[in-house]
Amino acid sequence: MRIRVALVAAGAVLITYALIGALADDDADPIGIAVFLLAVLVGHDLVWMPAVALVTSIRKKFARPHRRPGG
């Protein structure tokens, strides 16, 4: 649980840093930034997450059952 909290906190810090950097940059292209963020969202939802779900389901299918010691 601590690792998850640390990862979420690190992600929030990085997002804040990027947002401040984008807002402070006079040459930033808002359309380009929006297209990039949309591409990242689509890549995450249509490529990364299905791949993770597939690997997880395959791993669970072929995994040996967990046995408790002394049981």
C-alpha positions, 0 to 999 in steps of 0.5 A, a space after each residue: 500500500 505504501 508503494 502505491 501511495 508513493 507512486 501516486 504522489 510521485 505522479 501528482 508531483 510530475 503532473 504538477 511540474 509539467 502543468 506549471 512548465 506548460 503554462 509558463 512557456 510562452 511558445 507552448 502550442 495548446 493544440 499540440 499539447 491537447 493532441 499529445 494528451 489525447 494520443 497518450 489517453 488513447 494509447 493507454 486505454 486501447 493498447 496498454 490496459 488491454 495488454 496488461 489485462 491479457 497478460 494477467 489473465 494468461 498468468 492466472 490461467 497457468 499459475 499454480 494454486 497458492 498453498 499455505 505452509 503447514 496447511 
